[in-house]
Amino acid sequence: MLTLKGKTALVTGGGGGIGRGIAEELGKFEAQVVVAELKPERADAIGGALQAARVDHLVLQADVRKEDQVNDVMRQIDQRYGKLDILVNNVGTASPPKLFEFTTNEDWEFDYQINLRHMFVVTRAAIPLIRKTGRGGSIINFSSIEAFRGIPLMTAYGAFKAAVIGFTQSLALELGHEGIRVNAVAPETTESEAIQPSKWIRPEDSGAIGSAIPLGRFGTPADAAGCVVFLGSDLSAWVTGTTIHLDGGALAAAGWHRMANGVWTNAPVISKGALHLGRGTKK
Ligand SMILES: NC(=O)c1ccc[n+]([C@@H]2O[C@H](COP(=O)([O-])OP(=O)(O)OC[C@H]3O[C@@H](n4cnc5c(N)ncnc54)[C@H](O)[C@@H]3O)[C@@H](O)[C@H]2O)c1
């Protein structure tokens, strides 16, 4: 049986969305779960859920963009558990969508702080605690599938999510000799606090999701949590510097579209079926 018993894990933004799913799943595998969450009500909610599930936990209200608060989080983890085995840098979001031409310096600064800079701050502060395990550890950075393709109207977000991949690869080289692994997870659209695809598409139209995502559905926090459990456990003991594309196959399908008749095409699809270039492959 896979277990994370005895391992301490910190999940940033673990009070909502993907982060909360990760915190709860790590608890199911018996990890000691630490959450650093910005919103007090979400911190309370995940604290209550972990308590009800009898998970050994420490929930801290903190803004991981702020160095003094991050240092305090590390101090409290050190006091309580004396080390850190798994760091999940989950926090991230985008400034309001707009054409790059009209983005402001403030938009760029926001995207930088919330998607990349806090990972620097948290990770730098966490490395000494991870070293204290004496057996290495695992750092897991949340990027996005948009790091591997374009995302119109969120250009700065896409750029910083691509930078997370560069950060992951270089840090993996620096820390590998200490047994500290560094990997990234790059999700496609996933149900969370910020992103709610279940509200975008009527149940009767859900079949259309498979036109771009081969596995035919959007992601869930549990999907992300599964990747984190794998990357945080010894099952991935020889995996570092890489990224899991958590996307139902969307990236593999990039440029392809599965039509209502089940044929995949890489030709432009025009409603009413005006274009039939015969480039598709039957189901
Ligand atoms: N949901 C998606 O479709 C999707 C797609 C690609 C990538 N991602 C990435 O996955 C990660 C999680 O996304 P999500 O959709 O679950 O986000 P979310 O906004 O639903 O949840 C983020 C959580 O982090 C907390 N938080 C925000 N700022 C914080 C801060 N400064 N300090 C501490 N906590 C903070 C929020 O209160 C919230 O509980 C992000 O890095 C995001 O960019 C998500």
Ligand as a Chemical Component Dictionary entry (heavy atoms), coordinates in Angstrom:
data_LIG
# 
_chem_comp.id                   LIG 
_chem_comp.type                 NON-POLYMER 
_chem_comp.pdbx_formal_charge   0 
_chem_comp.three_letter_code    LIG 
# 
loop_
_chem_comp_atom.comp_id 
_chem_comp_atom.atom_id 
_chem_comp_atom.alt_atom_id 
_chem_comp_atom.type_symbol 
_chem_comp_atom.charge 
_chem_comp_atom.model_Cartn_x 
_chem_comp_atom.model_Cartn_y 
_chem_comp_atom.model_Cartn_z 
_chem_comp_atom.pdbx_ordinal 
LIG N1  N1  N 0  -7.868 25.580 -12.653 1  
LIG C1  C1  C 0  -7.320 25.558 -13.849 2  
LIG O1  O1  O 0  -8.005 25.393 -14.887 3  
LIG C2  C2  C 0  -5.826 25.688 -13.994 4  
LIG C3  C3  C 0  -5.282 25.494 -15.278 5  
LIG C4  C4  C 0  -3.904 25.603 -15.420 6  
LIG C5  C5  C 0  -3.100 25.901 -14.334 7  
LIG N2  N2  N 1  -3.673 26.081 -13.106 8  
LIG C6  C6  C 0  -2.791 26.402 -11.993 9  
LIG O2  O2  O 0  -3.074 25.554 -10.886 10 
LIG C7  C7  C 0  -2.868 26.263 -9.668  11 
LIG C8  C8  C 0  -4.141 26.229 -8.816  12 
LIG O3  O3  O 0  -5.179 26.857 -9.558  13 
LIG P1  P1  P 0  -6.696 26.921 -9.043  14 
LIG O4  O4  O 0  -7.524 27.076 -10.267 15 
LIG O5  O5  O -1 -6.961 25.845 -8.085  16 
LIG O6  O6  O 0  -6.678 28.339 -8.263  17 
LIG P2  P2  P 0  -7.827 28.900 -7.278  18 
LIG O7  O7  O 0  -7.788 30.380 -7.424  19 
LIG O8  O8  O 0  -9.106 28.192 -7.467  20 
LIG O9  O9  O 0  -7.270 28.502 -5.823  21 
LIG C9  C9  C 0  -6.068 29.075 -5.377  22 
LIG C10 C10 C 0  -6.040 29.054 -3.864  23 
LIG O10 O10 O 0  -4.858 29.774 -3.474  24 
LIG C11 C11 C 0  -5.215 30.799 -2.545  25 
LIG N3  N3  N 0  -4.274 31.932 -2.723  26 
LIG C12 C12 C 0  -4.316 32.868 -3.708  27 
LIG N4  N4  N 0  -3.304 33.740 -3.547  28 
LIG C13 C13 C 0  -2.605 33.338 -2.450  29 
LIG C14 C14 C 0  -1.472 33.840 -1.766  30 
LIG N5  N5  N 0  -0.850 34.947 -2.198  31 
LIG N6  N6  N 0  -1.023 33.198 -0.668  32 
LIG C15 C15 C 0  -1.660 32.082 -0.203  33 
LIG N7  N7  N 0  -2.760 31.550 -0.819  34 
LIG C16 C16 C 0  -3.222 32.174 -1.923  35 
LIG C17 C17 C 0  -6.642 31.163 -2.903  36 
LIG O11 O11 O 0  -7.322 31.814 -1.836  37 
LIG C18 C18 C 0  -7.231 29.806 -3.243  38 
LIG O12 O12 O 0  -7.675 29.116 -2.095  39 
LIG C19 C19 C 0  -2.454 27.687 -10.085 40 
LIG O13 O13 O 0  -1.054 27.780 -10.107 41 
LIG C20 C20 C 0  -3.021 27.816 -11.474 42 
LIG O14 O14 O 0  -2.353 28.777 -12.274 43 
LIG C21 C21 C 0  -5.016 25.985 -12.915 44 
# 
loop_
_chem_comp_bond.comp_id 
_chem_comp_bond.atom_id_1 
_chem_comp_bond.atom_id_2 
_chem_comp_bond.value_order 
_chem_comp_bond.pdbx_ordinal 
LIG N1  C1  SING 1  
LIG C1  O1  DOUB 2  
LIG C1  C2  SING 3  
LIG C2  C3  SING 4  
LIG C2  C21 DOUB 5  
LIG C3  C4  DOUB 6  
LIG C4  C5  SING 7  
LIG C5  N2  DOUB 8  
LIG N2  C6  SING 9  
LIG N2  C21 SING 10 
LIG C6  O2  SING 11 
LIG C6  C20 SING 12 
LIG O2  C7  SING 13 
LIG C7  C8  SING 14 
LIG C7  C19 SING 15 
LIG C8  O3  SING 16 
LIG O3  P1  SING 17 
LIG P1  O4  DOUB 18 
LIG P1  O5  SING 19 
LIG P1  O6  SING 20 
LIG O6  P2  SING 21 
LIG P2  O7  DOUB 22 
LIG P2  O8  SING 23 
LIG P2  O9  SING 24 
LIG O9  C9  SING 25 
LIG C9  C10 SING 26 
LIG C10 O10 SING 27 
LIG C10 C18 SING 28 
LIG O10 C11 SING 29 
LIG C11 N3  SING 30 
LIG C11 C17 SING 31 
LIG N3  C12 SING 32 
LIG N3  C16 SING 33 
LIG C12 N4  DOUB 34 
LIG N4  C13 SING 35 
LIG C13 C14 SING 36 
LIG C13 C16 DOUB 37 
LIG C14 N5  SING 38 
LIG C14 N6  DOUB 39 
LIG N6  C15 SING 40 
LIG C15 N7  DOUB 41 
LIG N7  C16 SING 42 
LIG C17 O11 SING 43 
LIG C17 C18 SING 44 
LIG C18 O12 SING 45 
LIG C19 O13 SING 46 
LIG C19 C20 SING 47 
LIG C20 O14 SING 48 
# 
